Amino acid sequence: MRFVLLFVAVAGLLVAVAHKVTAHSFYDPECCSGTDCKPVAAEDVIETETGWKHLPTGTEFTRDMVKPSKDNRFHVCIGVNTWDLGKPYCIYILQGA
C-alpha cells in the first residue's frame, strides 16, 4: 500500500513538473529567463499604432517585440528582477490577431 501511495505521489509530481517545463518551452531565450513570461487573457492586451499594450501593467511592446504564439494564448514577457523590473521583452500574440 505504501508503494502505491509513493508511486502516485511521484507520478503526480512528474506531471506537474512536465507541465511547467512545457509551458515555457517555446519562449525565445531573448524574451524569457524562465520567470519573465506568462500567459495573459486576450482582453488584457490591445493592438496600438506602434505595436501592442498590456493593459494591467501599461507595458508597451513595439512591433519588433511581437512573436507568434504557439499555444493559441497571449503571453507577455516583462522583466521581474530588480535590474530589469518592468522592462518589456516580447509579447506572443495569436495568429491573425
Summary of the structure (lengths in Angstrom):
residues: 97
radius of gyration: 16.9
end to end distance: 51.9
largest distance: 62.1
contacts: 242
relative contact order: 0.19
helix: 30%
strand: 30%
